[in-house]
Amino acid sequence: MERRSLIGFVFLALGDDMTRWVTPHYWPSVSANATFALRFIGPACAAVAAWEGARLKRGRVFAQAPSRSPLAIAFPVLMPVLVMGALGTATALFITSVAADAGLGVPHLGMLAAEISLLLANTLCGYLLGRQWNAVISVPLALVVSFVINAYPVSWSILWIRHLVGGGLSNCCSIDQTIDMRAIWGALVFAGAVIIGALVVMHRGRDGLAVILALAVTAGGFLGAAQITKGLSADPVKDRPVGSLRCEGAEPRICLWPEMDPEAEMVRAQTRLTVAELRKEGVAVPRAFTMAAVAKSGEAKLGFEPRTEAAAVPVAVVSGMLPPTPVCAERGDPYFGDAAAGPVAAWLLMKTGMPAETVSTKVLPEEFALARQAMKQPHAIQLAWYQANTRAIRSCEVKPQLRFVKRAQ
């Protein structure tokens, strides 16, 4: 009954949250988004395990000198609880994989190991509460405490602590990112310490030395996991290795991730068409376009996800051609180039052949108006306007020449 209820809850209550940001065709994102259910599956396992522990307490099983060890008694009792958690996790993975149209593949093994470890830790702690108090106290206590520990750290400003319970895993990953393994190791170390501590108490009961040892192991695991996850941001991700990129062509060379295969032919054709239109207008175009997280010198980044449409390709090409915000602006120096980014982008989009009415929906009205004014100038003046403003975008020392067009009229 509990299994069906948990599966139904994951389907009906969590489906939208788990699939809203999943990256199509990308299994690390499928696995990460499925971990959102952990903060609900973990408390469910803790509560059911508390019920089982309280049931053994009520039956005075451990007061009757049983022939089996406490761990041997607990194992068959808790196995159905762990199966329930595993089914809930599998349901979450099924939902996110279908939403991502991921096809055949396997979940990220590191994330899956962290999930299983945390579910086991929740289950054992709930069981110990049931061994300590009657069900009327232990079951709601296990449910509430487990939910607070699993769900609330995500909202705290102390970023590292959320990674101890896997709270940041669900923020991974866009197509050019992969999980930072420190987040997984932090969860594994903390969960492992809790599991060892719980097993010690389960085996030795209320023995003072056992309790002290369990607390020491748990505290050590907490501190060790804290050191591992210290410095991680809210999103524990890093750039995806570029070795998986599939590059074709020359001038421009176009590098796409394998997950783009269903749209790869269209993307490459539209990119080459866009580049040809810009070169025809005298615009210098990078020699390569890449979906890597960071483009190298001479390359431009293509920033879109799988399931993209042909109309999105010119926008991605133009966005990749705009100079990045300079370091001087990021450190707080006076910077005026951001005012030129919108008009320059609109001008480039119209140079690719995109209709003006479509371009007007992608930038602010005043930025579109400046780009329209530029389009009315002689070709040489347009190129000079473009080059001057791109210099302003990439530097704190150059101011944009947005009114240059008006003086040229």
Rosetta blueprint (number, residue, H / E / L):
1 M L
2 E H
3 R H
4 R H
5 S H
6 L H
7 I H
8 G H
9 F H
10 V H
11 F H
12 L H
13 A H
14 L H
15 G H
16 D H
17 D H
18 M H
19 T H
20 R L
21 W L
22 V L
23 T L
24 P L
25 H L
26 Y L
27 W H
28 P H
29 S H
30 V H
31 S H
32 A H
33 N H
34 A H
35 T H
36 F H
37 A H
38 L H
39 R H
40 F H
41 I H
42 G H
43 P H
44 A H
45 C H
46 A H
47 A H
48 V H
49 A H
50 A H
51 W H
52 E H
53 G H
54 A H
55 R H
56 L H
57 K H
58 R H
59 G L
60 R L
61 V H
62 F H
63 A H
64 Q L
65 A L
66 P L
67 S L
68 R L
69 S L
70 P H
71 L H
72 A H
73 I H
74 A H
75 F H
76 P H
77 V H
78 L H
79 M H
80 P H
81 V H
82 L H
83 V H
84 M H
85 G H
86 A H
87 L H
88 G H
89 T H
90 A H
91 T H
92 A H
93 L H
94 F H
95 I H
96 T H
97 S H
98 V H
99 A H
100 A H
101 D L
102 A L
103 G L
104 L L
105 G L
106 V L
107 P L
108 H L
109 L H
110 G H
111 M H
112 L H
113 A H
114 A H
115 E H
116 I H
117 S H
118 L H
119 L H
120 L H
121 A H
122 N H
123 T H
124 L H
125 C H
126 G H
127 Y H
128 L H
129 L H
130 G H
131 R H
132 Q H
133 W L
134 N L
135 A H
136 V H
137 I H
138 S H
139 V H
140 P H
141 L H
142 A H
143 L H
144 V H
145 V H
146 S H
147 F H
148 V H
149 I H
150 N H
151 A H
152 Y H
153 P H
154 V H
155 S H
156 W L
157 S L
158 I L
159 L H
160 W H
161 I H
162 R H
163 H H
164 L H
165 V H
166 G L
167 G L
168 G L
169 L H
170 S H
171 N H
172 C L
173 C L
174 S L
175 I L
176 D L
177 Q E
178 T E
179 I E
180 D L
181 M H
182 R H
183 A H
184 I H
185 W H
186 G H
187 A H
188 L H
189 V H
190 F H
191 A H
192 G H
193 A H
194 V H
195 I H
196 I H
197 G H
198 A H
199 L H
200 V H
201 V H
202 M H
203 H H
204 R H
205 G L
206 R L
207 D L
208 G H
209 L H
210 A H
211 V H
212 I H
213 L H
214 A H
215 L H
216 A H
217 V H
218 T H
219 A H
220 G H
221 G H
222 F H
223 L H
224 G H
225 A H
226 A H
227 Q H
228 I H
229 T H
230 K L
231 G L
232 L L
233 S L
234 A L
235 D L
236 P L
237 V E
238 K E
239 D E
240 R L
241 P L
242 V H
243 G H
244 S H
245 L L
246 R E
247 C E
248 E E
249 G L
250 A L
251 E L
252 P L
253 R E
254 I E
255 C E
256 L E
257 W L
258 P H
259 E H
260 M H
261 D H
262 P H
263 E H
264 A H
265 E H
266 M H
267 V H
268 R H
269 A H
270 Q H
271 T H
272 R H
273 L H
274 T H
275 V H
276 A H
277 E H
278 L H
279 R H
280 K H
281 E L
282 G L
283 V L
284 A L
285 V L
286 P L
287 R L
288 A E
289 F E
290 T E
291 M L
292 A L
293 A L
294 V L
295 A L
296 K L
297 S L
298 G L
299 E E
300 A E
301 K E
302 L L
303 G L
304 F L
305 E L
306 P L
307 R L
308 T L
309 E L
310 A L
311 A L
312 A H
313 V H
314 P H
315 V H
316 A H
317 V H
318 V H
319 S H
320 G H
321 M H
322 L L
323 P L
324 P L
325 T L
326 P L
327 V H
328 C H
329 A H
330 E H
331 R L
332 G L
333 D L
334 P L
335 Y L
336 F L
337 G L
338 D H
339 A H
340 A H
341 A H
342 G H
343 P H
344 V H
345 A H
346 A H
347 W H
348 L H
349 L H
350 M H
351 K H
352 T L
353 G L
354 M L
355 P L
356 A H
357 E H
358 T H
359 V H
360 S L
361 T L
362 K L
363 V L
364 L L
365 P H
366 E H
367 E H
368 F H
369 A H
370 L H
371 A H
372 R H
373 Q H
374 A H
375 M H
376 K L
377 Q L
378 P L
379 H H
380 A H
381 I H
382 Q H
383 L H
384 A H
385 W H
386 Y H
387 Q H
388 A H
389 N H
390 T H
391 R H
392 A H
393 I H
394 R L
395 S L
396 C L
397 E L
398 V L
399 K L
400 P L
401 Q L
402 L L
403 R L
404 F H
405 V H
406 K H
407 R H
408 A H
409 Q L
